[in-house]
Amino acid sequence: MHDTHRRIFLQSAAALGLAGLSMPLFAAAKVRPNDKSALIVVDVQNCFVDGGTLPVKGGADVVPVINKLSTAFENIVLTQDWHTQGHASFASAHAGQKPFSSIKLGYGNQVLWPDHCVQGTDDAALHKDLKLPSAQLIIRKGYHKGVDSYSAFEEADRKTPTGLAGYLKQRGIKTVFVTGLATDFCVAWTALDARKAGFEAYVIEDATRAIDLDGSLAKAWKEMQAKGVKRIQSSDIEISA
């Protein structure tokens, strides 16, 4: 800052009684969702919290954060992992394989998971404390036995759409805010595919939790940043009292 301008600024600050304050003079503007925004709540299910078949550490902690966030959105979409028995992503479906190892399937590398979120089980149900009465759509994914599906937009074969992009575009949605489980897999893939489909995308970090398998969380954030996904906190969202 030029010395003259700095002196004028400091004199003005002193006159207002602000001199010596360590806090910023101006608060950062909050993000205000509108009718062209959608909240995407990814896989907040019993299987991904304590007591489930594939628990994500702190998974249930996202529930009250998401419930509060939901009041700022007119448009809300949920996803639900919905696997068949013997799904190709289950380690139990491959002789000699253990959970969290990787194999090559017809569509590429696949992390093998414990059996989880099997269709029709309580394990696959949405978390009981998730209160989103204004949600309009549930996208079920991973129900094709031979193909996994992390993203809300596209299955892991990278060619089978879920229909979500068309649904959002028909409703004039331009921006999506992604929350849920897990940050480094289904949340990240959803945010990346949102960008690929032409949407502005935010990930609300404190409304997500990660598995972090062999550095997967840092890798996911790096990939999302490179594709223009914005990383924010729930406190950055303007929520009416």
DOVEXLUM-413578 format. One line per field, with one value per residue (C-alpha): residue in three letters; residue number from 0; z, x, y. Coordinates in steps of 0.2 Angstrom, whole numbers, plus 5000, padded with zeros to 4 digits. Layout:
residues N
r c(Ala	...) .
k c(NUM	...) .
z c(Z	...) .
x c(X	...) .
y c(Y	...) .
This chain:
residues 241
r c(Met	His	Asp	Thr	His	Arg	Arg	Ile	Phe	Leu	Gln	Ser	Ala	Ala	Ala	Leu	Gly	Leu	Ala	Gly	Leu	Ser	Met	Pro	Leu	Phe	Ala	Ala	Ala	Lys	Val	Arg	Pro	Asn	Asp	Lys	Ser	Ala	Leu	Ile	Val	Val	Asp	Val	Gln	Asn	Cys	Phe	Val	Asp	Gly	Gly	Thr	Leu	Pro	Val	Lys	Gly	Gly	Ala	Asp	Val	Val	Pro	Val	Ile	Asn	Lys	Leu	Ser	Thr	Ala	Phe	Glu	Asn	Ile	Val	Leu	Thr	Gln	Asp	Trp	His	Thr	Gln	Gly	His	Ala	Ser	Phe	Ala	Ser	Ala	His	Ala	Gly	Gln	Lys	Pro	Phe	Ser	Ser	Ile	Lys	Leu	Gly	Tyr	Gly	Asn	Gln	Val	Leu	Trp	Pro	Asp	His	Cys	Val	Gln	Gly	Thr	Asp	Asp	Ala	Ala	Leu	His	Lys	Asp	Leu	Lys	Leu	Pro	Ser	Ala	Gln	Leu	Ile	Ile	Arg	Lys	Gly	Tyr	His	Lys	Gly	Val	Asp	Ser	Tyr	Ser	Ala	Phe	Glu	Glu	Ala	Asp	Arg	Lys	Thr	Pro	Thr	Gly	Leu	Ala	Gly	Tyr	Leu	Lys	Gln	Arg	Gly	Ile	Lys	Thr	Val	Phe	Val	Thr	Gly	Leu	Ala	Thr	Asp	Phe	Cys	Val	Ala	Trp	Thr	Ala	Leu	Asp	Ala	Arg	Lys	Ala	Gly	Phe	Glu	Ala	Tyr	Val	Ile	Glu	Asp	Ala	Thr	Arg	Ala	Ile	Asp	Leu	Asp	Gly	Ser	Leu	Ala	Lys	Ala	Trp	Lys	Glu	Met	Gln	Ala	Lys	Gly	Val	Lys	Arg	Ile	Gln	Ser	Ser	Asp	Ile	Glu	Ile	Ser	Ala) .
k c(0	1	2	3	4	5	6	7	8	9	10	11	12	13	14	15	16	17	18	19	20	21	22	23	24	25	26	27	28	29	30	31	32	33	34	35	36	37	38	39	40	41	42	43	44	45	46	47	48	49	50	51	52	53	54	55	56	57	58	59	60	61	62	63	64	65	66	67	68	69	70	71	72	73	74	75	76	77	78	79	80	81	82	83	84	85	86	87	88	89	90	91	92	93	94	95	96	97	98	99	100	101	102	103	104	105	106	107	108	109	110	111	112	113	114	115	116	117	118	119	120	121	122	123	124	125	126	127	128	129	130	131	132	133	134	135	136	137	138	139	140	141	142	143	144	145	146	147	148	149	150	151	152	153	154	155	156	157	158	159	160	161	162	163	164	165	166	167	168	169	170	171	172	173	174	175	176	177	178	179	180	181	182	183	184	185	186	187	188	189	190	191	192	193	194	195	196	197	198	199	200	201	202	203	204	205	206	207	208	209	210	211	212	213	214	215	216	217	218	219	220	221	222	223	224	225	226	227	228	229	230	231	232	233	234	235	236	237	238	239	240) .
z c(5000	4996	5011	5009	5006	5021	5032	5027	5030	5048	5052	5047	5056	5072	5070	5070	5085	5074	5076	5084	5080	5074	5066	5047	5044	5032	5033	5018	5008	5011	4997	4995	4986	4975	4964	4952	4966	4972	4987	4984	4999	4995	5003	5021	5025	5040	5031	5032	5050	5066	5067	5048	5037	5030	5043	5039	5054	5060	5047	5058	5062	5045	5048	5059	5047	5032	5041	5045	5027	5019	5025	5013	4998	4987	4977	4986	4979	4989	4983	4990	4988	4982	4979	4974	4983	4977	4969	4959	4971	4985	4990	4994	4976	4971	4977	4988	4988	5004	5007	5002	4990	4971	4956	4937	4931	4913	4916	4925	4943	4957	4975	4984	4998	5012	5008	5011	5007	5000	4993	5005	5021	5035	5032	5016	5023	5024	5042	5053	5059	5041	5040	5023	5020	5004	4995	4978	4971	4977	4965	4968	4962	4961	4958	4942	4948	4937	4939	4954	4954	4966	4956	4957	4938	4930	4934	4936	4918	4914	4900	4909	4915	4931	4923	4936	4924	4913	4928	4935	4919	4915	4931	4927	4940	4937	4954	4965	4983	4987	5005	5012	5012	5008	5003	4994	4984	4981	4985	4975	4960	4961	4961	4947	4936	4940	4933	4918	4915	4915	4933	4945	4960	4978	4991	5009	5018	5036	5029	5023	5030	5022	5021	5017	5010	5006	5003	4994	5003	4998	4980	4979	4985	4972	4958	4963	4964	4947	4939	4948	4962	4976	4994	5007	5025	5030	5039	5021	5017	5020	5030	5036	5054) .
x c(5000	5007	5012	5000	4985	4991	4992	4974	4968	4975	4969	4951	4953	4958	4943	4932	4940	4947	4965	4975	4961	4968	4952	4949	4939	4928	4920	4921	4905	4895	4889	4870	4861	4847	4834	4848	4857	4856	4862	4868	4868	4879	4877	4872	4867	4868	4882	4894	4892	4897	4889	4888	4897	4909	4910	4918	4926	4915	4902	4887	4894	4889	4870	4866	4877	4868	4851	4855	4862	4846	4836	4846	4841	4826	4833	4839	4845	4851	4861	4860	4872	4861	4872	4866	4871	4888	4892	4908	4915	4914	4930	4919	4914	4933	4941	4957	4954	4953	4944	4953	4964	4962	4959	4957	4939	4933	4931	4947	4954	4942	4945	4937	4926	4918	4900	4890	4873	4865	4848	4833	4843	4843	4862	4857	4844	4847	4852	4837	4842	4843	4829	4827	4808	4810	4822	4814	4825	4835	4848	4851	4868	4879	4864	4872	4880	4896	4899	4903	4896	4904	4897	4880	4881	4890	4894	4912	4913	4912	4899	4883	4874	4862	4851	4855	4864	4848	4837	4846	4848	4829	4826	4839	4851	4868	4878	4879	4885	4891	4890	4890	4901	4915	4925	4938	4927	4908	4909	4924	4918	4901	4909	4921	4907	4897	4911	4912	4894	4895	4890	4899	4903	4907	4911	4906	4921	4914	4898	4909	4920	4934	4940	4958	4964	4983	4982	4966	4960	4974	4974	4955	4957	4971	4960	4945	4955	4963	4945	4939	4929	4928	4931	4921	4914	4896	4899	4902	4884	4871	4858	4842	4839) .
y c(5000	5017	5027	5041	5029	5019	5034	5040	5022	5021	5038	5033	5017	5026	5038	5023	5015	5001	5004	4989	4976	4960	4954	4958	4974	4966	4949	4937	4937	4921	4910	4912	4897	4901	4892	4887	4878	4860	4852	4834	4823	4807	4790	4796	4778	4766	4756	4771	4775	4767	4750	4748	4736	4749	4763	4780	4788	4801	4798	4801	4818	4825	4822	4838	4849	4843	4845	4863	4866	4860	4874	4885	4875	4874	4859	4843	4827	4812	4797	4779	4765	4750	4735	4717	4702	4696	4713	4715	4728	4716	4706	4691	4690	4686	4671	4675	4693	4704	4720	4736	4727	4731	4721	4725	4723	4726	4745	4748	4746	4743	4744	4729	4733	4723	4718	4734	4743	4727	4731	4730	4729	4741	4743	4751	4763	4781	4787	4789	4806	4813	4826	4832	4833	4845	4832	4829	4814	4799	4792	4774	4768	4753	4742	4734	4719	4720	4738	4750	4767	4781	4796	4802	4806	4791	4773	4768	4761	4780	4778	4773	4789	4789	4803	4816	4828	4829	4830	4845	4854	4852	4862	4875	4870	4878	4875	4860	4859	4841	4834	4816	4801	4798	4813	4804	4792	4795	4814	4817	4807	4816	4834	4830	4823	4838	4849	4837	4840	4859	4863	4874	4863	4866	4852	4857	4850	4849	4840	4826	4813	4802	4784	4790	4774	4775	4794	4794	4810	4821	4814	4818	4836	4839	4832	4842	4858	4855	4853	4869	4861	4874	4869	4877	4875	4875	4892	4899	4896	4909	4901	4911	4911) .
